[in-house]
C-alpha cells in the first residue's frame, strides 16, 4: 500500500511539472526582464540598448521564416542555455546565465528541472513572437 501511495504522489507531481515548465507568463516575464532591452519588446531587435551594441541584436520574430516556416525550438534552447555561443553576447548565452541556474545550489535534479523550465518557458515565449 505504501508503494502505491508513493507512486500516486510521484505521478501527481509529474503531472504538475509540464504546466510550470512551459508557462508562457514566466517566459514573457523572463523575456521582458532580460532580453527586451536589446531585442525589443516585440523581439525585432530594436530594444533601447541595441544602439549601444557593436553587433545588432537578432530579430527574433523572423526565426521561423528563416527556417522554412518552422520555429527552431532546439536551436533557440541551445542559444539560451549556452550550448551554442552567440558572438554578440561575448560568450555563452545569456549574459544573465545565473538567473536561469538559480536554485538551492546543491546541483540537485530539482535545480536542473527549474533551470530547464525557465529556458523552455523563455523559448516558448519567443516562439509566440513569430508571425
DSSP file (Angstrom, degrees, kcal/mol; ACC not computed):
  #  RESIDUE AA STRUCTURE BP1 BP2  ACC     N-H-->O    O-->H-N    N-H-->O    O-->H-N    TCO  KAPPA ALPHA  PHI   PSI    X-CA   Y-CA   Z-CA
    1    1 A X     >        0   0    0      0, 0.0     4,-2.1     0, 0.0     5,-0.2   0.000 360.0 360.0 360.0 -40.1    0.0    0.0    0.0
    2    2 A X  H  >  +     0   0    0      1,-0.2     4,-2.2     2,-0.2     5,-0.2   0.886 360.0  53.7 -62.3 -39.3    2.8    2.4    0.8
    3    3 A X  H  > S+     0   0    0      1,-0.2     4,-2.4     2,-0.2    -1,-0.2   0.911 108.3  49.4 -61.4 -43.7    4.4    1.7   -2.6
    4    4 A X  H  > S+     0   0    0      2,-0.2     4,-2.6     1,-0.2    -2,-0.2   0.901 109.4  51.8 -63.7 -41.6    1.1    2.7   -4.3
    5    5 A X  H  X S+     0   0    0     -4,-2.1     4,-2.1     2,-0.2    -1,-0.2   0.914 110.7  48.1 -61.4 -43.7    0.8    5.9   -2.3
    6    6 A X  H  X S+     0   0    0     -4,-2.2     4,-2.3     2,-0.2    -2,-0.2   0.909 111.6  50.2 -63.2 -42.5    4.4    6.9   -3.3
    7    7 A X  H  X S+     0   0    0     -4,-2.4     4,-2.6     1,-0.2    -2,-0.2   0.910 110.3  49.5 -63.2 -43.0    3.7    6.1   -6.9
    8    8 A X  H  X S+     0   0    0     -4,-2.6     4,-2.3     2,-0.2    -1,-0.2   0.893 110.8  50.1 -64.2 -39.2    0.5    8.2   -6.9
    9    9 A X  H  X S+     0   0    0     -4,-2.1     4,-2.2     2,-0.2    -2,-0.2   0.905 111.6  48.8 -64.6 -41.4    2.3   11.1   -5.2
   10   10 A X  H  X S+     0   0    0     -4,-2.3     4,-2.3     2,-0.2    -2,-0.2   0.916 111.3  48.8 -64.9 -44.4    5.1   10.9   -7.9
   11   11 A X  H  X S+     0   0    0     -4,-2.6     4,-2.1     1,-0.2    -2,-0.2   0.904 110.5  52.2 -62.3 -41.5    2.5   10.8  -10.7
   12   12 A X  H  X S+     0   0    0     -4,-2.3     4,-1.0     1,-0.2    -2,-0.2   0.913 110.5  47.1 -60.7 -43.6    0.7   13.8   -9.2
   13   13 A X  H  X S+     0   0    0     -4,-2.2     4,-1.2     1,-0.2     3,-0.4   0.884 111.1  51.9 -65.7 -38.3    4.0   15.8   -9.1
   14   14 A X  H  X S+     0   0    0     -4,-2.3     4,-0.8     1,-0.2    -1,-0.2   0.851 104.9  55.3 -68.6 -34.0    4.9   14.9  -12.6
   15   15 A X  H  < S+     0   0    0     -4,-2.1     4,-0.4     1,-0.2    -1,-0.2   0.752 108.3  49.3 -72.5 -21.3    1.5   16.0  -14.0
   16   16 A X  H  X S+     0   0    0     -4,-1.0     4,-1.1    -3,-0.4     3,-0.4   0.763  96.9  72.6 -83.9 -25.9    2.0   19.4  -12.4
   17   17 A X  H  X S+     0   0    0     -4,-1.2     4,-2.9     1,-0.2     3,-0.5   0.887  88.2  56.7 -61.1 -46.0    5.5   19.9  -13.8
   18   18 A X  H  X S+     0   0    0     -4,-0.8     4,-1.8     1,-0.2    -1,-0.2   0.869 103.8  54.8 -58.6 -35.8    4.7   20.4  -17.5
   19   19 A X  H  4 S+     0   0    0     -3,-0.4    -1,-0.2    -4,-0.4    -2,-0.2   0.887 114.7  40.2 -63.3 -37.7    2.5   23.4  -16.7
   20   20 A X  H >< S+     0   0    0     -4,-1.1     3,-1.2    -3,-0.5    -2,-0.2   0.894 111.7  57.1 -75.0 -41.2    5.3   25.0  -14.8
   21   21 A X  H 3< S+     0   0    0     -4,-2.9   100,-0.3     1,-0.3    -2,-0.2   0.806 118.2  30.4 -64.3 -31.0    8.0   24.0  -17.4
   22   22 A X  T 3< S+     0   0    0     -4,-1.8     2,-0.6    -5,-0.2    -1,-0.3  -0.119  79.0 152.3-121.2  37.7    6.3   25.7  -20.3
   23   23 A X    <>  -     0   0    0     -3,-1.2     4,-2.1     1,-0.2     3,-0.2  -0.578  32.5-158.2 -75.1 115.3    4.5   28.6  -18.6
   24   24 A X  H  > S+     0   0    0     -2,-0.6     4,-2.7     1,-0.2     5,-0.2   0.834  91.2  57.2 -64.6 -33.2    4.1   31.4  -21.1
   25   25 A X  H  > S+     0   0    0      2,-0.2     4,-2.2     1,-0.2    -1,-0.2   0.903 107.6  47.4 -65.1 -39.7    3.7   34.0  -18.4
   26   26 A X  H  > S+     0   0    0      2,-0.2     4,-2.8     1,-0.2    -2,-0.2   0.923 112.7  49.8 -65.5 -43.5    7.1   33.0  -16.9
   27   27 A X  H  X S+     0   0    0     -4,-2.1     4,-2.6     1,-0.2    -2,-0.2   0.902 111.1  48.7 -60.8 -42.3    8.7   33.2  -20.4
   28   28 A X  H  X S+     0   0    0     -4,-2.7     4,-2.7     2,-0.2    -1,-0.2   0.903 112.1  49.1 -65.0 -41.1    7.2   36.6  -21.0
   29   29 A X  H  X S+     0   0    0     -4,-2.2     4,-2.1     2,-0.2    -2,-0.2   0.935 112.9  46.7 -63.9 -46.6    8.4   37.9  -17.7
   30   30 A X  H  X S+     0   0    0     -4,-2.8     4,-2.6     2,-0.2     5,-0.4   0.915 113.1  49.9 -61.5 -43.2   11.9   36.5  -18.2
   31   31 A X  H  X>S+     0   0    0     -4,-2.6     4,-2.6     1,-0.2     5,-2.5   0.941 111.8  47.6 -60.4 -48.4   12.0   38.0  -21.7
   32   32 A X  H  <5S+     0   0    0     -4,-2.7    -1,-0.2     1,-0.2    -2,-0.2   0.857 117.4  42.9 -61.5 -36.0   10.9   41.4  -20.5
   33   33 A X  H  <5S+     0   0    0     -4,-2.1    -1,-0.2    -5,-0.2    -2,-0.2   0.838 132.0  14.9 -80.6 -34.6   13.4   41.4  -17.7
   34   34 A X  H  <5S+     0   0    0     -4,-2.6    -3,-0.2    -5,-0.2    -2,-0.2   0.592 130.7  30.8-121.7 -13.4   16.5   40.0  -19.5
   35   35 A X  T >X5S+     0   0    0     -4,-2.6     4,-2.8    -5,-0.4     3,-1.5   0.735  97.6  72.3-117.9 -35.1   16.0   40.1  -23.3
   36   36 A X  H 3><S+     0   0    0     -5,-2.5     4,-1.8     1,-0.3    12,-0.2   0.765  84.9  69.7 -62.6 -28.1   13.8   43.1  -24.3
   37   37 A X  H 34 S+     0   0    0     10,-0.2    12,-3.1    -5,-0.2    13,-0.6   0.821 120.1  18.1 -61.9 -28.2   16.4   45.7  -23.5
   38   38 A X  H <4 S+     0   0    0     -3,-1.5     9,-1.9    11,-0.2    19,-0.2   0.800 134.0  39.5-104.6 -48.5   18.4   44.5  -26.6
   39   39 A X  H  < S-     0   0    0     -4,-2.8     6,-3.3     7,-0.2     7,-0.9   0.612 108.8-121.0 -82.2 -12.0   15.9   42.5  -28.7
   40   40 A X    ><  -     0   0    0     -4,-1.8     3,-1.1    -5,-0.4     7,-0.2   0.118  27.4 -78.7  88.9 154.8   13.0   44.9  -28.1
   41   41 A X  T 3  S+     0   0    0      1,-0.3    -1,-0.1     5,-0.2    -5,-0.1   0.871 134.3  39.7 -57.0 -39.1    9.6   44.3  -26.5
   42   42 A X  T 3  S-     0   0    0     -6,-0.1    -1,-0.3    -3,-0.1    -2,-0.1   0.438 115.4-113.6 -93.2   0.3    8.3   42.7  -29.7
   43   43 A X  S <  S+     0   0    0     -3,-1.1    17,-2.6    -7,-0.1    18,-0.9   0.575  78.5 125.6  85.0  10.2   11.5   40.8  -30.5
   44   44 A X  S    S-     0   0    0     15,-0.2    -4,-0.2    16,-0.2    15,-0.1   0.364  84.1-104.2 -89.0   8.6   12.5   42.7  -33.6
   45   45 A X  S    S+     0   0    0     -6,-3.3    12,-0.3    13,-0.2    -5,-0.3   0.682  90.2 113.9  85.8  18.1   16.0   43.7  -32.3
   46   46 A X        +     0   0    0     -7,-0.9    -7,-0.2    10,-0.1    -5,-0.2  -0.107  35.3 145.4-117.0  35.8   15.1   47.3  -31.6
   47   47 A X    >   -     0   0    0     -9,-1.9     3,-1.5    -7,-0.2     4,-0.5  -0.212  65.7-100.3 -68.7 164.7   15.5   47.5  -27.8
   48   48 A X  T 3  S+     0   0    0      1,-0.3     3,-0.3   -12,-0.2   -10,-0.2   0.724 123.1  48.9 -61.4 -22.8   16.8   50.6  -26.1
   49   49 A X  T >> S+     0   0    0    -12,-3.1     3,-1.7     1,-0.2     4,-0.5   0.585  85.9  90.7 -90.1 -10.8   20.3   49.1  -25.6
   50   50 A X  G X4 S+     0   0    0     -3,-1.5     3,-1.2   -13,-0.6    -1,-0.2   0.846  80.0  57.9 -56.2 -38.6   20.5   48.0  -29.3
   51   51 A X  G 34 S+     0   0    0     -4,-0.5    -1,-0.3    -3,-0.3    -2,-0.1   0.704 104.4  53.0 -68.1 -17.6   22.1   51.2  -30.5
   52   52 A X  G <4 S+     0   0    0     -3,-1.7     2,-0.3    -4,-0.1    -1,-0.3   0.511  90.0  93.9 -94.5  -5.7   25.0   50.7  -28.0
   53   53 A X    <<  -     0   0    0     -3,-1.2     3,-0.1    -4,-0.5     4,-0.0  -0.634  69.0-142.3 -89.3 145.3   25.9   47.2  -29.0
   54   54 A X  S    S+     0   0    0     -2,-0.3     2,-0.5     1,-0.2    -1,-0.1   0.772  95.0  47.2 -76.0 -25.7   28.7   46.6  -31.6
   55   55 A X  S    S-     0   0    0     33,-0.2    -1,-0.2    32,-0.0     3,-0.1  -0.978  96.5-118.5-117.6 124.0   26.6   43.7  -33.1
   56   56 A X        -     0   0    0     -2,-0.5    32,-0.1     1,-0.1     3,-0.1  -0.325  34.2-108.4 -61.4 135.3   23.0   44.4  -33.8
   57   57 A X        -     0   0    0    -12,-0.3    -1,-0.1   -19,-0.2    -7,-0.0  -0.311  41.3 -97.4 -63.2 148.3   20.6   42.1  -31.8
   58   58 A X        -     0   0    0      1,-0.1     2,-1.0    -3,-0.1   -13,-0.2  -0.296  26.5-118.3 -65.4 147.8   18.8   39.4  -33.7
   59   59 A X    >   -     0   0    0      1,-0.2     3,-1.2   -15,-0.1   -15,-0.2  -0.809  29.4-169.8 -84.4 103.0   15.3   40.0  -34.9
   60   60 A X  G >  S+     0   0    0    -17,-2.6     3,-0.9    -2,-1.0     4,-0.2   0.616  75.3  72.2 -74.2 -12.2   13.7   37.1  -33.0
   61   61 A X  G 3  S+     0   0    0    -18,-0.9    70,-0.8     1,-0.2     4,-0.3   0.649  94.7  53.5 -77.6 -13.1   10.4   37.5  -34.9
   62   62 A X  G <> S+     0   0    0     -3,-1.2     4,-2.1     1,-0.2    -1,-0.2   0.236  73.6 104.0-105.0  13.9   11.9   36.0  -38.1
   63   63 A X  T <4 S+     0   0    0     -3,-0.9     4,-0.4     1,-0.2     7,-0.2   0.919  85.5  43.2 -63.9 -44.0   13.3   32.8  -36.7
   64   64 A X  T >4>S+     0   0    0     -4,-0.2     5,-1.9    -3,-0.2     3,-1.5   0.931 113.1  52.2 -67.2 -44.5   10.6   30.6  -38.2
   65   65 A X  G >45S+     0   0    0     -4,-0.3     3,-0.8     1,-0.3    -1,-0.2   0.862 107.2  53.1 -59.9 -36.5   10.7   32.4  -41.5
   66   66 A X  G 3<5S+     0   0    0     -4,-2.1    -1,-0.3     1,-0.3    -2,-0.2   0.572 108.7  52.7 -75.4  -8.2   14.4   31.9  -41.7
   67   67 A X  G X 5S-     0   0    0     -3,-1.5     3,-1.8    -4,-0.4    -1,-0.3  -0.304 129.3 -85.5-124.0  47.7   13.9   28.2  -41.1
   68   68 A X  T < 5S-     0   0    0     -3,-0.8    -3,-0.2     1,-0.3    -2,-0.1   0.829  88.2 -54.7  54.7  37.2   11.3   27.3  -43.8
   69   69 A X  T 3 <S+     0   0    0     -5,-1.9     2,-0.5     1,-0.2    -1,-0.3   0.466 112.3 115.8  81.7   1.9    8.4   28.3  -41.6
   70   70 A X    <   -     0   0    0     -3,-1.8     2,-0.3    -6,-0.7    -1,-0.2  -0.915  67.9-125.8-110.4 123.8    9.4   26.0  -38.7
   71   71 A X        -     0   0    0     -2,-0.5     2,-2.0     1,-0.1     3,-0.2  -0.497  19.4-134.2 -66.0 124.7   10.4   27.6  -35.4
   72   72 A X     >  +     0   0    0     -2,-0.3     4,-2.5     1,-0.2     5,-0.2  -0.434  36.8 167.4 -82.7  68.2   13.8   26.1  -34.5
   73   73 A X  H  > S+     0   0    0     -2,-2.0     4,-2.6     1,-0.2    -1,-0.2   0.884  72.6  48.0 -50.7 -50.3   13.0   25.4  -30.8
   74   74 A X  H  > S+     0   0    0      1,-0.2     4,-2.4    -3,-0.2    -1,-0.2   0.900 111.7  49.8 -63.5 -40.6   16.0   23.2  -30.1
   75   75 A X  H  > S+     0   0    0     -3,-0.2     4,-1.9     2,-0.2    -1,-0.2   0.913 111.5  49.3 -62.6 -42.0   18.4   25.8  -31.6
   76   76 A X  H  X S+     0   0    0     -4,-2.5     4,-2.6     2,-0.2    -2,-0.2   0.922 110.6  50.1 -64.1 -43.8   16.8   28.6  -29.5
   77   77 A X  H  X S+     0   0    0     -4,-2.6     4,-2.9    -5,-0.2     6,-0.3   0.916 109.7  51.4 -59.8 -43.4   17.1   26.5  -26.4
   78   78 A X  H  X>S+     0   0    0     -4,-2.4     6,-2.1     1,-0.2     5,-1.1   0.838 110.8  48.3 -65.6 -32.6   20.8   25.8  -27.1
   79   79 A X  H ><5S+     0   0    0     -4,-1.9     3,-0.6     4,-0.2    14,-0.3   0.927 113.8  46.4 -71.0 -44.8   21.4   29.5  -27.6
   80   80 A X  H 3<5S+     0   0    0     -4,-2.6    -2,-0.2     1,-0.2    -3,-0.2   0.924 115.2  44.9 -63.8 -44.3   19.7   30.4  -24.4
   81   81 A X  H 3<5S-     0   0    0     -4,-2.9    -1,-0.2    -5,-0.2    -2,-0.2   0.509 116.0-111.3 -84.4  -1.0   21.3   27.7  -22.3
   82   82 A X  T <<5S+     0   0    0     -3,-0.6    -3,-0.2    -4,-0.5    -4,-0.1   0.447  84.6 118.7  94.3  -0.4   24.8   28.5  -23.7
   83   83 A X  S   <S+     0   0    0     -5,-1.1     2,-0.5    -6,-0.3    -4,-0.2   0.810  81.6  42.8 -69.1 -26.7   25.4   25.3  -25.7
   84   84 A X  S    S-     0   0    0     -6,-2.1     9,-0.3    -9,-0.1    -2,-0.3  -0.978  91.8-134.5-119.2 118.6   25.6   27.4  -28.8
   85   85 A X        -     0   0    0     -2,-0.5     2,-0.5     7,-0.1     7,-0.2  -0.370   8.8-152.5 -73.2 149.9   27.6   30.6  -28.5
   86   86 A X  B > > -A   91   0A   0      5,-1.2     3,-1.7     1,-0.1     5,-1.0  -0.985   8.5-147.8-123.6 118.5   26.4   33.9  -29.8
   87   87 A X  G > 5S+     0   0    0     -2,-0.5     3,-2.1     1,-0.3    -1,-0.1   0.838  94.4  62.1 -55.9 -38.5   29.1   36.3  -30.7
   88   88 A X  G 3 5S+     0   0    0      1,-0.3    -1,-0.3     2,-0.1   -33,-0.2   0.756 101.1  54.1 -62.3 -23.6   27.1   39.4  -29.8
   89   89 A X  G < 5S-     0   0    0     -3,-1.7    -1,-0.3     2,-0.3    -2,-0.2   0.413 108.8-123.9 -92.9   2.5   26.9   38.2  -26.2
   90   90 A X  T < 5S-     0   0    0     -3,-2.1     2,-0.3    -4,-0.3    -3,-0.2   0.638  78.7 -16.7  69.9  12.9   30.6   37.9  -25.9
   91   91 A X  B   <S+A   86   0A   0     -5,-1.0    -5,-1.2     0, 0.0    -2,-0.3  -0.991 115.8  15.1 155.3-150.7   30.3   34.3  -24.9
   92   92 A X  S    S-     0   0    0     -2,-0.3     2,-0.4    -7,-0.2     5,-0.2  -0.200  86.2 -88.7 -58.4 143.1   27.7   31.9  -23.6
   93   93 A X  S    S+     0   0    0    -14,-0.3    -9,-0.1    -9,-0.3     2,-0.1  -0.804  99.3  35.9 -96.2 137.6   24.1   33.0  -24.0
   94   94 A X    >   -     0   0    0     -2,-0.4     3,-1.1   -13,-0.1     4,-0.1   0.641  61.9-151.0 -91.0 168.8   22.6   34.5  -22.0
   95   95 A X  T 3  S+     0   0    0      1,-0.3     3,-0.3   -61,-0.1     2,-0.1   0.824 103.0  58.1 -60.7 -30.3   24.7   37.1  -20.3
   96   96 A X  T >>  +     0   0    0      1,-0.2     3,-1.9   -62,-0.1     4,-0.7  -0.118  67.9 140.9 -91.7  35.5   22.3   36.6  -17.4
   97   97 A X  H X>  +     0   0    0     -3,-1.1     3,-0.7     1,-0.3     4,-0.6   0.776  61.2  64.8 -52.7 -33.4   23.1   32.9  -17.2
   98   98 A X  H >4 S+     0   0    0     -3,-0.3     3,-0.8     1,-0.2     4,-0.4   0.822  93.4  62.7 -61.9 -30.1   23.0   32.8  -13.4
   99   99 A X  H X4 S+     0   0    0     -3,-1.9     3,-0.7     1,-0.3    -1,-0.2   0.885 104.0  47.4 -61.5 -38.4   19.3   33.7  -13.5
  100  100 A X  H << S+     0   0    0     -4,-0.7    -1,-0.3    -3,-0.7    19,-0.2   0.559 113.4  47.8 -83.0  -7.4   18.5   30.5  -15.2
  101  101 A X  T << S+     0   0    0     -3,-0.8    -1,-0.2    -4,-0.6     4,-0.2   0.275  78.5 127.4-115.7  10.7   20.5   28.4  -12.9
  102  102 A X    <   +     0   0    0     -3,-0.7     2,-0.3    -4,-0.4    -3,-0.0  -0.365  30.2 109.0 -64.7 148.3   19.3   29.8   -9.6
  103  103 A X  S    S-     0   0    0     11,-0.1    -2,-0.1    -2,-0.0    -1,-0.0  -0.920  87.1 -40.9 175.2-151.9   18.0   27.1   -7.2
  104  104 A X  S    S-     0   0    0     -2,-0.3    -2,-0.1     1,-0.1     6,-0.0   0.672  70.3-127.7 -75.3 -14.5   19.1   25.6   -4.0
  105  105 A X  S    S+     0   0    0     -4,-0.2    -1,-0.1     3,-0.1    -3,-0.0   0.536  82.0 109.9  82.0   4.7   22.7   25.5   -5.2
  106  106 A X  S    S-     0   0    0      2,-0.0     3,-0.1     1,-0.0    -1,-0.0   0.578  86.1-121.7 -88.7  -9.3   23.0   21.8   -4.4
  107  107 A X        +     0   0    0      1,-0.2     5,-0.0     2,-0.0    -4,-0.0   0.718  57.5 161.3  74.2  19.8   23.1   20.7   -8.0
  108  108 A X     >  -     0   0    0      1,-0.1     4,-1.6     4,-0.0     3,-0.3  -0.185  57.2-108.2 -71.3 166.1   20.1   18.6   -7.3
  109  109 A X  H  > S+     0   0    0      1,-0.2     4,-2.3     2,-0.2     5,-0.2   0.827 120.3  61.1 -63.5 -31.7   17.8   17.3  -10.0
  110  110 A X  H  > S+     0   0    0      1,-0.2     4,-2.2     2,-0.2    -1,-0.2   0.895 102.9  50.6 -62.7 -39.8   15.2   19.8   -8.8
  111  111 A X  H  > S+     0   0    0     -3,-0.3     4,-2.5     2,-0.2    -1,-0.2   0.903 108.9  51.6 -63.4 -41.1   17.6   22.6   -9.7
  112  112 A X  H  X S+     0   0    0     -4,-1.6     4,-2.7     1,-0.2     5,-0.2   0.913 110.0  49.3 -61.3 -43.2   18.1   21.1  -13.2
  113  113 A X  H  X S+     0   0    0     -4,-2.3     4,-2.4     2,-0.2    -2,-0.2   0.893 110.3  50.2 -64.8 -39.8   14.3   21.0  -13.7
  114  114 A X  H  X S+     0   0    0     -4,-2.2     4,-2.2     2,-0.2    -2,-0.2   0.939 112.6  47.4 -62.8 -46.6   13.9   24.6  -12.6
  115  115 A X  H  X S+     0   0    0     -4,-2.5     4,-2.4     1,-0.2    -2,-0.2   0.943 113.9  46.0 -60.2 -49.8   16.6   25.7  -15.0
  116  116 A X  H  X S+     0   0    0     -4,-2.7     4,-2.7     1,-0.2    -1,-0.2   0.865 110.4  54.8 -63.7 -35.7   15.2   23.7  -17.9
  117  117 A X  H  X S+     0   0    0     -4,-2.4     4,-2.4    -5,-0.2    -1,-0.2   0.906 109.2  47.3 -63.3 -42.0   11.7   25.0  -17.1
  118  118 A X  H  X S+     0   0    0     -4,-2.2     4,-2.4     2,-0.2    -2,-0.2   0.934 113.8  46.9 -64.9 -46.4   12.9   28.6  -17.3
  119  119 A X  H  X S+     0   0    0     -4,-2.4     4,-2.6     1,-0.2    -2,-0.2   0.929 114.5  46.8 -62.5 -45.2   14.8   28.1  -20.5
  120  120 A X  H  X S+     0   0    0     -4,-2.7     4,-2.5     1,-0.2    -1,-0.2   0.889 110.9  52.3 -65.5 -38.9   11.9   26.2  -22.1
  121  121 A X  H  X S+     0   0    0     -4,-2.4     4,-2.0  -100,-0.3    -1,-0.2   0.911 112.0  46.3 -62.4 -42.0    9.4   28.9  -20.9
  122  122 A X  H  X S+     0   0    0     -4,-2.4     4,-2.4     2,-0.2    -2,-0.2   0.924 113.2  48.1 -66.7 -44.8   11.6   31.6  -22.5
  123  123 A X  H  X S+     0   0    0     -4,-2.6     4,-1.9     1,-0.2    -2,-0.2   0.880 111.2  51.6 -63.4 -37.6   12.0   29.7  -25.8
  124  124 A X  H  X S+     0   0    0     -4,-2.5     4,-1.3     2,-0.2    -1,-0.2   0.890 109.0  50.4 -66.8 -39.2    8.2   29.1  -25.9
  125  125 A X  H  X S+     0   0    0     -4,-2.0     4,-0.6     1,-0.2     3,-0.4   0.925 108.4  51.8 -64.3 -43.1    7.6   32.8  -25.4
  126  126 A X  H >< S+     0   0    0     -4,-2.4     3,-1.3     1,-0.3     4,-0.3   0.874 104.7  57.6 -61.3 -35.9   10.0   33.6  -28.2
  127  127 A X  H >< S+     0   0    0     -4,-1.9     3,-1.6     1,-0.3    -1,-0.3   0.870  99.0  59.5 -60.5 -35.0    8.1   31.2  -30.4
  128  128 A X  H 3< S+     0   0    0     -4,-1.3    -1,-0.3    -3,-0.4    -2,-0.2   0.669  94.5  65.6 -69.4 -13.9    4.9   33.2  -29.7
  129  129 A X  T << S+     0   0    0     -3,-1.3    -1,-0.3    -4,-0.6     2,-0.2   0.536  77.1 106.7 -82.0  -7.2    6.6   36.2  -31.3
  130  130 A X    <         0   0    0     -3,-1.6   -68,-0.1    -4,-0.3   -69,-0.1  -0.528 360.0 360.0 -74.3 137.4    6.7   34.5  -34.7
  131  131 A X              0   0    0    -70,-0.8    -1,-0.1    -2,-0.2   -69,-0.1   0.506 360.0 360.0 -68.7 360.0    4.2   36.0  -37.2
